[in-house]
Amino acid sequence: MAAADLLDEWPVSLAICLAIVAVAAPLLVLLGLREGVIGEMFMRLRTNPAMRAVTLDATGAARFDDAWFAAARDWPETGFILPATRFAAGQADLSGARSGSEERASLIPTAEGDPVFRVGSPPLRGPFEAKLSADLAARLAVAAGQSVRAVVERRAAGGRTEPLSIELAVVEVAPPEGYDGRAVFVELALLVALEDFRDGFAAPLLGVTAGEQRGPRAAYPSFRLYARSLEEVAPLVTRLREAHGLSVSSRSAEIATALNLDANLRAVMQSLGLLGLAGLAGGLTAIQWSMAARKRRTIAVLSLMGFGRWWLTGYPVAQAVLLAVVGTALTIATAFAFGAWINTHLAASLGAGGRACVLTPPLLPGGTALNVLGSVAPAAPPRRSHAVRQNGSPRTAS
């Protein structure tokens, strides 16, 4: 009966549904923009390991022993830390077995949990396995499962150059966003052996037995350090500078600007969202009260016909639910249409990869529930205009 009544007055019903669309669709598109281009921009910042890296300015200016690294791993700001050798000792000429091209690259220590690689990255199972940065793998035309040759040199007695060639099995290639540059990620033991070789010592791991044997490392000249999150970069830098007297560099200024912008955008979005919700709630309340006022005579007649109080209460509620569902369907269709238009015309310029406006699944049932609740709430309370029976005879109260 409620549906038939709405169809009989379809112009009014359509106007009510369009009123719902006019208020709810812009709010849904706004949330889609927050999830899309704006959310993606900050997600890239948060997932970019380079943003969380903290580097030592002068390698060799300080020494870091095992106790220091053990303490640093327990800092709440630390996400990943490893000892590292001198930068100059970790340079090598890399060549691919098939391409024949040669590239200068850095050898960098890695271990399980390295933020450069995706979660679940396979660990290295020996000093002669390696992972490559995406840039280096592309230049050498090498993929996982293949091998590369690394050549390092040292100055021997008499000024002659003594080269050393080692073959590394490629286990994985880092994602492009993981590391920007040409790098080979290997176990720390290989880097220590290469540094020994360059310093003129014997390096049994590399098959170099000539020369004096260097003892176990008591300390290292550098480290690889990443903060746990963007918010932890500044506290980590402060700890290193103030508590340990180290000169370190990070992207703290960029991070502070990005976090400040993110906070401001969130505040703007929340304000606009609350304003839209208030407008939606007010609009739905006015619509349902106007519908109830228009149906006052109809409900009184139905009461005289013998319909009970709860049935009469359910009649406007059913109409409110029907209008809310149809209005929500039109809202979603309109929001998707505008989202597609935004993605087509703005995604390329905004650099969001075609996802400037993203209407995620949680937004849709949430919007539906909001419309239904906002429509039912003003229609649900029993009205004193409903008929009541006194002394066995029906009477309507105005």
Secondary structure as UniProt FT lines:
FT   HELIX           2..8
FT   HELIX           10..33
FT   HELIX           34..38
FT   HELIX           39..47
FT   HELIX           49..52
FT   STRAND          53..56
FT   TURN            59..60
FT   STRAND          64..65
FT   HELIX           66..73
FT   TURN            76..77
FT   STRAND          78..84
FT   HELIX           88..90
FT   STRAND          91..96
FT   TURN            97..99
FT   STRAND          102..109
FT   TURN            112..113
FT   TURN            115..116
FT   TURN            119..120
FT   TURN            127..128
FT   STRAND          129..132
FT   HELIX           134..140
FT   TURN            144..145
FT   STRAND          147..155
FT   HELIX           157..159
FT   STRAND          161..173
FT   TURN            176..178
FT   STRAND          183..186
FT   HELIX           188..198
FT   TURN            199..200
FT   HELIX           204..206
FT   STRAND          219..220
FT   STRAND          222..227
FT   HELIX           230..232
FT   HELIX           233..238
FT   HELIX           239..243
FT   STRAND          248..249
FT   HELIX           252..294
FT   HELIX           296..304
FT   TURN            305..306
FT   HELIX           309..350
FT   TURN            353..354
FT   TURN            361..362
FT   HELIX           363..379
FT   TURN            384..385
FT   STRAND          388..390
FT   TURN            391..392
FT   STRAND          393..395
//
